[in-house]
Amino acid sequence: MSKPDRMNRTELVAFRRVVTGHDAAGLSCVELDDSGHSHGGNVELWSTGDAEPGADPAARPSRLLPPAGGTNIRYVVIQPEAAEAGLSTEERRDGARAFFDSMGAGDALVMSIPHPHAHRTPTTDYIVMLSGEVTLMLEAGERPVRPGDVVVQRGTSHAWVNRGSEPAVFVAVMLDAGRPD
């Protein structure tokens, strides 16, 4: 059986970003109006902290963590767990490891939560659920997250689990926190 790519999820939803700036006369204007950049299954919208002047920071290779002192904003689509139903636990862990490695964050994976995509990052994340439903798995429990809910993720070990039948979509704003608080 071929492995489904749980993290290649962005073809299901149309995304749009509008980025403002200033024109040559110093007037406010729209610089970008597009769909962002799909990398590693996420849609990168913007990043602060290390972009070259005039460059689109979302166009560079994607990474999970924001630059030191910077931020990332992205759309995230979580496929239902059923997409990996035919895979062994080891195949699921290998897929998660490959995804996190591709995002420069292989060391973020944790074993303290019984889910292959469980991870911990030195960031403060603002998660705004847009559609679908996920379960936020933590070391000491879990919580359902539904459209309109906001999660403030403060450097804790966690996993996002979609136990439903439809993709779940949220916006994630990640701020470098240096280390979890």
N, C-alpha and C positions, 0 to 999 in steps of 0.2 A: 504494500500500500504506500502510495507517495505521501509525503508529509505535507499537510496543509500549512500555510504560513500564517499563523495566528496574528503576527504583527504586520502583515501586508494587508491593510484594511481600508485604505483611503479611497479606493475606487467606488465605494458605496455611497458616498455623500459628496455633494458639490460644496466646495469651500471658497470663500472670497475674503480678501484682505484689501483695505484701502489705506495707503500710507501717505501722509501729508508731508510737505516740506515747503521750501521757498524757491521761487523762480529767480531768474537773473536780476529782476527788478526788486527783489526782496518781498514780493507778494506771496501770500500763502497760496499753495496749489496742491493738487494731487500729483504725487510722484509715481506711485504704483497703484494699480487697480487690477488685481489678478487673483490667482488661486493659491498663491504661496508656493512652497517647494516641498514636494513629497520626498521624504528620506526615511528609510528604515521603518516604514509603516505609519509615520506621523506626518502631519502637515506643518512644516515650520513656517511661522508667520514673521517673527522678528527676534532679534537678540541684541542685547546691549553689552558693552564692556570691552570689545576688542575688534570691532569692525573698522575697516579702512574707510576714510571719508568718501562719500559718494557710492560706496558699495552696498549691495543688498546683503545684509548679514544672514538672511535665511537661505541664500543660494549656496553657501559653502556646505561641505559635508556636515551632516547632522551629528550632534552629540547630545547625550542625555543631559549632562550638567551644563549650566550656564558658565560663562567665563568668570574668573575671580572678580568678585564685586559686581557682576553683571546679572542679567535676566534672560530668560527664554520665554516665549509664548508659542504654544502649539495647540492644534486640534489633535485629539487622541480618539481613536475608534477602537473599542474592545469588542472582538467577535465573541459570540456565544462559546462556552466551554465545549459544546458539542462538536465544534470544528476540529477538536483534537481528540475526540472520543476513541478513535482507532489506534492511537499512539500509546506506547508504553510510557511509564513514568520517566525512564531514562531518555527516551526520544523527546519527551516534552522538556526535560531539563536541558538536553542538548540544544533544542530550538531556542529556549530562553537564553542560554549561554551565548549562542551565536548572535542573537539580537542585541543583547547588552554589550557584547564585544564590539559589534558593528557601530554602536553608539559611544564607544570609548568608555564604557562603564561596567566592564566585566566584574570588577571588584565590588560592585554595588549589590550583587545577588547575595541573599542570606538564606540560611537553612532553618531559622527559628520559626518560620511559618510553613506549614505543609502545602506549599504551592510553588510550582516551578518558576513563576515570575516574581516571587517575593523579593523585595529589594529595599535598600536604605540608602538615601543620598543626603549629603550635607547641605540641604536646601530647605527653604520654607516655600511650600507650594500652595497656590490658591487654585482649587479645582472647582469649576462651575459645570454642573451636570446639565446637558442640553436635551438629550433624548435617550430613551432606553433606561435600563437600570443595571447597576453593578452592586456588588457587595464589596465593601472595604474590609479586607481581612487584616487583623492586627494580631500581635502575639497574645493579647488577653481579650479576644472577642472579635466580633464583626458587626458591621452596620450596613443596612441597605442605603443606597444613594440613588435618588430619583431626580427627574427634571426639576430644576429650580433650586436644588440643594447645593450648598457650598461646603467644601471640605478644606480646612486649613491643615495641611500636612506638614508637621514640624520635625522633619528629620527622623521619623520613626520607621521601623521595619513594617512593610505593608505589601499587599498585593491587591490588584483589582480583578474581580472575578465576575464574569457575566454568566449567570445561571439561566438566563432567559433564552428566547429563541430569535431575538432581533439584535443587531449591533447596538452598542451603547456609545454615545458620543459625548465627550466633555472637552472643555478648554482648560489647559493647564498653564498657569503662569508660575515659573520657577525662579526663585531668587537665591543667589548664592548666600549661604549663611555661614560659610567658613567651616562650621561644624554644627551638628545638631544641638538644639538647646533642650 
